[in-house]
Amino acid sequence: MWLQARMYLLIALFFGILYGVITGLGAWMGAGSAITYLIIGFGFLLIQYLISPAIVGWSMRIKWVSEKEAPELHQMVAELAERAGLPKPRVGISQLSIPNAFAFGRSQRDGRVCVTQGIMKLLNREELKAVIGHELSQIDLDMSGTIDYDELMTLRQKDVKLSKSQKLMEIFTTHPNMLKRIKHLSTLAV
């Protein structure tokens, strides 16, 4: 909880500095008042809030799939969401070949879960289910993306074997230890 609060405070501080500099420059040039720039700043924040899911969808080339198009994926998401006590998120498949999965949205009710075509080709059903469970946990934590310290310490103690190609992918991923985590989570009894 404290980490999440610090992250929000840091982001607020950075935006405050940015808007302060813009306001100062505008006032120095005689182009409007501080109130004008505050209104413009809040307008930009509102626009960013409203269009950010569309930007993610566009940049990741997401195709929202129906239950008829991807029944197994929908079944996994529905089952895991029900177990977690979450509303079923919207399900999408990114057309990218990079193995990845992600969750985004404004709230739990607006949650969206996406997997790339690359990760669907790479992982078996149980491993993919573990990845989706991880993404649903981010929705459950209101998109904070924080990792549980105890889970990380437990994972580091496990003797999870990775192939050479998986070790190489582990070096270049934005989620350190993710492949180990996926393999470990897929073996746990639910």
Contacts in CASP RR format, 6 or more apart in sequence:
PFRMAT RR
TARGET T0000
AUTHOR 0000-0000-0000
METHOD contacts of the structure
MODEL  1
MWLQARMYLLIALFFGILYGVITGLGAWMGAGSAITYLIIGFGFLLIQYL
ISPAIVGWSMRIKWVSEKEAPELHQMVAELAERAGLPKPRVGISQLSIPN
AFAFGRSQRDGRVCVTQGIMKLLNREELKAVIGHELSQIDLDMSGTIDYD
ELMTLRQKDVKLSKSQKLMEIFTTHPNMLKRIKHLSTLAV
3 146 0 8 1.000
4 144 0 8 1.000
4 146 0 8 1.000
7 144 0 8 1.000
15 45 0 8 1.000
19 37 0 8 1.000
19 38 0 8 1.000
19 41 0 8 1.000
20 37 0 8 1.000
22 37 0 8 1.000
23 34 0 8 1.000
23 37 0 8 1.000
23 38 0 8 1.000
24 34 0 8 1.000
24 37 0 8 1.000
26 32 0 8 1.000
26 37 0 8 1.000
27 33 0 8 1.000
27 34 0 8 1.000
27 37 0 8 1.000
49 106 0 8 1.000
52 104 0 8 1.000
52 105 0 8 1.000
52 106 0 8 1.000
53 104 0 8 1.000
53 105 0 8 1.000
53 106 0 8 1.000
53 110 0 8 1.000
53 112 0 8 1.000
56 62 0 8 1.000
56 104 0 8 1.000
57 114 0 8 1.000
60 94 0 8 1.000
60 96 0 8 1.000
60 102 0 8 1.000
60 114 0 8 1.000
60 116 0 8 1.000
61 94 0 8 1.000
61 95 0 8 1.000
61 96 0 8 1.000
62 92 0 8 1.000
62 93 0 8 1.000
62 94 0 8 1.000
62 95 0 8 1.000
62 114 0 8 1.000
63 92 0 8 1.000
63 93 0 8 1.000
63 94 0 8 1.000
63 95 0 8 1.000
64 90 0 8 1.000
64 91 0 8 1.000
64 92 0 8 1.000
65 73 0 8 1.000
65 74 0 8 1.000
65 91 0 8 1.000
65 92 0 8 1.000
65 93 0 8 1.000
66 74 0 8 1.000
67 74 0 8 1.000
70 91 0 8 1.000
70 92 0 8 1.000
70 93 0 8 1.000
72 125 0 8 1.000
73 91 0 8 1.000
73 92 0 8 1.000
73 93 0 8 1.000
73 115 0 8 1.000
73 120 0 8 1.000
74 91 0 8 1.000
76 125 0 8 1.000
76 128 0 8 1.000
76 129 0 8 1.000
76 132 0 8 1.000
77 88 0 8 1.000
77 89 0 8 1.000
77 91 0 8 1.000
77 113 0 8 1.000
77 132 0 8 1.000
77 136 0 8 1.000
78 88 0 8 1.000
80 129 0 8 1.000
80 132 0 8 1.000
80 133 0 8 1.000
80 136 0 8 1.000
81 87 0 8 1.000
81 88 0 8 1.000
81 89 0 8 1.000
81 136 0 8 1.000
82 88 0 8 1.000
83 190 0 8 1.000
84 133 0 8 1.000
84 136 0 8 1.000
84 137 0 8 1.000
84 140 0 8 1.000
86 108 0 8 1.000
86 136 0 8 1.000
86 139 0 8 1.000
86 140 0 8 1.000
87 108 0 8 1.000
87 109 0 8 1.000
87 111 0 8 1.000
89 103 0 8 1.000
89 111 0 8 1.000
89 112 0 8 1.000
89 113 0 8 1.000
89 136 0 8 1.000
89 139 0 8 1.000
90 111 0 8 1.000
90 112 0 8 1.000
90 113 0 8 1.000
91 112 0 8 1.000
91 113 0 8 1.000
91 114 0 8 1.000
92 112 0 8 1.000
92 113 0 8 1.000
92 114 0 8 1.000
92 115 0 8 1.000
93 114 0 8 1.000
93 115 0 8 1.000
93 116 0 8 1.000
93 117 0 8 1.000
93 120 0 8 1.000
94 100 0 8 1.000
94 114 0 8 1.000
94 115 0 8 1.000
94 116 0 8 1.000
94 117 0 8 1.000
95 116 0 8 1.000
95 117 0 8 1.000
96 116 0 8 1.000
96 117 0 8 1.000
96 118 0 8 1.000
97 116 0 8 1.000
97 117 0 8 1.000
97 118 0 8 1.000
98 116 0 8 1.000
98 118 0 8 1.000
99 116 0 8 1.000
99 118 0 8 1.000
99 119 0 8 1.000
99 121 0 8 1.000
99 122 0 8 1.000
99 123 0 8 1.000
99 169 0 8 1.000
100 115 0 8 1.000
100 116 0 8 1.000
100 118 0 8 1.000
100 119 0 8 1.000
101 113 0 8 1.000
101 114 0 8 1.000
101 115 0 8 1.000
101 116 0 8 1.000
101 119 0 8 1.000
101 131 0 8 1.000
101 132 0 8 1.000
101 134 0 8 1.000
101 135 0 8 1.000
102 113 0 8 1.000
102 114 0 8 1.000
102 135 0 8 1.000
103 111 0 8 1.000
103 112 0 8 1.000
103 113 0 8 1.000
103 114 0 8 1.000
103 135 0 8 1.000
103 136 0 8 1.000
103 138 0 8 1.000
103 139 0 8 1.000
103 143 0 8 1.000
104 111 0 8 1.000
104 112 0 8 1.000
104 114 0 8 1.000
104 143 0 8 1.000
105 111 0 8 1.000
105 112 0 8 1.000
105 139 0 8 1.000
105 143 0 8 1.000
107 142 0 8 1.000
108 139 0 8 1.000
108 140 0 8 1.000
108 142 0 8 1.000
111 139 0 8 1.000
113 132 0 8 1.000
113 135 0 8 1.000
113 136 0 8 1.000
113 139 0 8 1.000
115 128 0 8 1.000
115 131 0 8 1.000
115 132 0 8 1.000
119 128 0 8 1.000
119 131 0 8 1.000
120 128 0 8 1.000
123 131 0 8 1.000
123 182 0 8 1.000
124 186 0 8 1.000
126 186 0 8 1.000
126 187 0 8 1.000
127 182 0 8 1.000
127 183 0 8 1.000
127 186 0 8 1.000
129 186 0 8 1.000
130 181 0 8 1.000
130 182 0 8 1.000
130 185 0 8 1.000
130 186 0 8 1.000
131 182 0 8 1.000
133 185 0 8 1.000
134 181 0 8 1.000
134 182 0 8 1.000
134 185 0 8 1.000
138 144 0 8 1.000
138 145 0 8 1.000
151 181 0 8 1.000
152 177 0 8 1.000
155 177 0 8 1.000
155 180 0 8 1.000
155 181 0 8 1.000
155 184 0 8 1.000
156 177 0 8 1.000
158 180 0 8 1.000
158 184 0 8 1.000
160 180 0 8 1.000
160 183 0 8 1.000
160 184 0 8 1.000
162 170 0 8 1.000
162 179 0 8 1.000
162 180 0 8 1.000
162 183 0 8 1.000
166 179 0 8 1.000
169 179 0 8 1.000
170 176 0 8 1.000
170 177 0 8 1.000
170 178 0 8 1.000
170 179 0 8 1.000
170 180 0 8 1.000
173 179 0 8 1.000
175 181 0 8 1.000
END
